[in-house]
Amino acid sequence: MSKESFQRAAEEIKQITKRPSNDELLSLYALFKQGTEGDVQGSRPGMFDLKSRAKYDAWAKLKGKSTESARSEYVKLVESLKQKYS
């Protein structure tokens, strides 16, 4: 998957007309972060910061996945969400 396709998908997801589910949003976040930064870094947020903790956990589940693989999955997810929510 080319970097251009990944960047285009990141822009296209902003154009959907309905809000994806929380699980879909977490998947988008985690795949994007893994595709741009690699494995999760830093410490897990505290238990009172539920949103940040959920995002961290979703990203941490992808530990070891290559950035190329994460980018490819991200583009596929964006395509399916565009069809579902546009």
N, C-alpha and C positions, 0 to 999 in steps of 0.2 A: 504494500500500500504506500503510495507516494505521500510525501509530506504535504503536497499541495491538496490532495484529496482530503486529507485529515483536516487541514485548515479550512477548506471549503465546507466540510461537514460541520465544523465548529461554528461557522457563520450561518449556515442553513438552518441549524436547529433553533436559532433565534427567531426564525420566521414562522414557526408553527403557531396555529391560532388557539389551540387549547393546551392546558397545562398537563404534562405527563404525571403519572402517579409518583409518589415519593420513592418507591423502589426503582422506577425507571430513572428518576433524577439522580439517585445515588449511583446507579450504574453508569450514567453519563459522566458524572463527576469523577468516579474512580477510574474509569477507562481513560478519561482525558488526562488526569494527573499522572497515571502510569505511562501514558503515551508521551507526555511532555517531560516528566521529571524522573521517571523510573520508580523504584521501590519507595514506599512511605518512609519518611524520616521524622525525627522528633518524637516527643513523648505523647502518649494518648491523653486527650483532654479529660478534665475531671468529670465526675458523674453528674454534675449540675449543668454542664454545657452539652445538652443532649444532641443538638444539631451538629456541632463540631465533632462530637464523639462518634455519631453515626457516619459522618463523612470519613473520618479517620479509619473506622472499622471497615467500611466498604473498600477503601483504598488498600488497606493492609491485607485484605483477602486476595489481592492480586499480586502479592509479593512473589517475585521470581518470574513473572510474565514479562516477556521482552517488550520493549517499547513498540516495535513493529507489530507484534501480535495485538497489543492493546489498541494501537491506532486502527488496525484492520477491523477489530471488533467494534470500536467506536463508530466508524463509518457505517458499518452494517446496522448498528443500533439506531443511528440517526436516520438512515433510510427507512427503517421499519416504523419509527416514530413519526416521520413526515407523512407516511401513508396513513397512519392511524389517527393523527391529530390535525392534519391540514384540511 
